[in-house]
Amino acid sequence: MKTYFQKDYQLGSFQFFSTSHILTLLVLAALGVCLFVFRKTLQKPRWNRMLRYAFVAVLLISEISYHSWFIYVNSWTPRYCLPLHLSDLSVYLVIILLLTKNLTLFKFLYFAGLGSALQAILTPDLGRYGFPHFRFFEFFISHGIVVLACLLMIAAEKYKPTVRSLWVTFLLVNIYGAFIFLINRLLKSNYMYMMKKPGGGASLLDVLGPWPWYLLSAEAVTIVFFYLLYLPFWIARKVKEKKDLA
């Protein structure tokens, strides 16, 4: 058992779209589908509250274990372990969302949280920690629940993002990015990968040019990705409008 918590893990590094990666993505996709299949049940106060609190408990355990592991292997450092990546910050914001069901926070997290978590689970920066290391499970559980929490708010609470919230989120992410750039200069860190690309060679940033130009390219990609996230709601609105006119 101790092997799966070692810092110098020797049982295989993470491989993009390996069997374990694909199966994990399929499990998360299946859970997301279940939220909509059982949405009427999840709209009932008791089941709604139980699932939200269960998500909160798992996220809290995940974050505590994450930092505890870094302390255990004598590797905790503010240069790497602070929750300043957008997908990591979203974990904490999702806990607030699940406890409060705040619509404004949902509109931000739908784009910033769901978007960053999806990118993270598709192209994880896990390095040497492949399946079944502790870091593998912790990473996909925490980021996966960010995705599922946003989908839960849509399925059970019928929340919807708007075009206005899309652009407000884009502005807030840029303001946050400017703050993180200063933090990176101060700590000599690489939060939000603003100072260099992640390792592994499978990140979307790898096709966006060298530093610092990939930061500008990422702005355009972010807008496109945000609109893709909004697309299902645009289609649903158009279908409803056609039905109303029929």
Number of C-alpha atoms within 10 A of each C-alpha: 6 7 13 18 16 16 17 11 14 13 14 13 14 21 19 20 13 12 11 16 20 13 12 18 18 12 12 19 14 11 16 20 15 13 20 16 12 12 19 13 14 22 17 11 10 10 13 20 15 12 15 20 15 13 22 22 12 16 23 16 13 18 18 11 16 19 15 13 18 14 12 14 12 10 13 16 13 12 14 15 16 13 15 18 17 20 25 22 15 25 27 16 18 25 22 15 22 22 14 11 16 13 15 12 15 26 22 23 27 27 27 22 26 27 20 24 26 17 15 20 22 17 19 22 18 18 14 19 24 23 19 15 23 18 21 20 15 18 19 19 18 24 24 25 24 30 25 19 28 22 21 25 25 18 22 19 15 11 19 15 20 14 13 10 19 20 16 14 19 19 12 13 17 13 12 13 18 13 11 21 20 12 16 18 11 10 14 14 21 20 23 19 15 18 16 16 19 21 12 16 13 15 18 15 19 14 11 16 13 12 13 13 10 18 19 12 14 15 13 11 15 17 15 12 14 21 16 14 17 18 12 11 14 16 11 10 12 12 11 12 11 9 9 8 6 6
